[in-house]
Amino acid sequence: MLIALLMIAGVWTLVKLLPVVLLLIAALMLVGTLNPIVVWLEAKRVPRKGAIAIVFGSAVVAVALLLLLTIPPLIAQLHGLVAREPEIRGQAVGWLQHSPLTSSLAEQVKNLDYSERLKSSPMTVLSVTGRAFEIVAYLIATIFLALYFMIDRDRLRGAVFAVVPRAHHLRYSRVLLNLETIVGGYIRGQVITCALMTAFVLGLLLVCRVPNALALAMFGGAMDVLPYVGPLLTIAPAFFAAYGHGPVIATVVLVALVLYEEFESRVLVPLVYGRTLRLPSAVVFFSLIVGAVLGGVIGALLALPLAAAVVMLIDELRVDLPGETEQPEDVATRRKDEQDEQEYEQRTGQKPAAKAAAIAVAITRERKQEEKGSDRP
């Protein structure tokens, strides 16, 4: 009974702290994304704190430039659409009246009163505004938490290694470095798909001579990070912006973006993430579906790195699967693991956990470099 009560209390606490857990995961993913750049700068003899300042400063400048390039033009377009709302609604009513199937809907659109709807639901605007401020606060907290993680890397890593038995330090360091590789691969995949989306939207809108094409393309590329919701946030602004050039141009933009979104989700995403995360395309596609069903947008965002992490853990922990038999390379890997563990014991001795952790990471990095060199033709 006591164990059952503790489990229930733990699940209840986890549910209540879900926003904090997601914030922690986001901060760790940000660390995994930026830390390889910091390590590269350190290899170029840049002090660690200076490297962290350069990386975070560059990231903040890039995000600020993105917002400056996208938000003001989109707000200006939104004001223009609001001013042209009677004209757009009149054209929509004319289309709907041409067909007997949509004639009743045309009357509803014609008599639609936005002011009454806004007056009847004032809390909706307040709740949306509050939610927006909450998201911004979480984003700022995530950035600062990731910054503190990177600044206090040695002490935090030493504290974690202190609670892990020394016999498992090397294996634990391999898991941490592989998780960093997975996060890096996931971010690379996001960058590739977002860049392709930006290029496609930009080319499409330039061909159709839609104003503010660059701003809309950059906004669409940024929104492409969000699965399922991103396509709607990408298509809607581009469609309404193209509507000013007539229904034909707007329809062309709508159809082209819908077709590209289908191509991206069915073909491009499994192909790109399959390569960056070293997962079969079928596993990528299935993981996205499972993540979306279980956790919605957040579940879909975390599905691919989680799937890659599970595959990595099975490999790194040397889990014997029922259908597998031991291969010669498995024996060689086990012997190499034993040699690394002996070297680790000799180099650490009675050193504290923080210094032992640094040595474990160094040995693991050397092992990875050797494996990369042996994989090259």
Helices and strands as residue ranges (DSSP letters): H 2-16, H 18-43, H 48-83, H 85-97, H 103-110, H 114-120, H 122-151, H 153-162, G 166-168, H 169-207, H 213-223, H 229-242, G 243-245, H 247-263, I 264-268, H 269-276, H 281-316, H 328-348, H 353-375
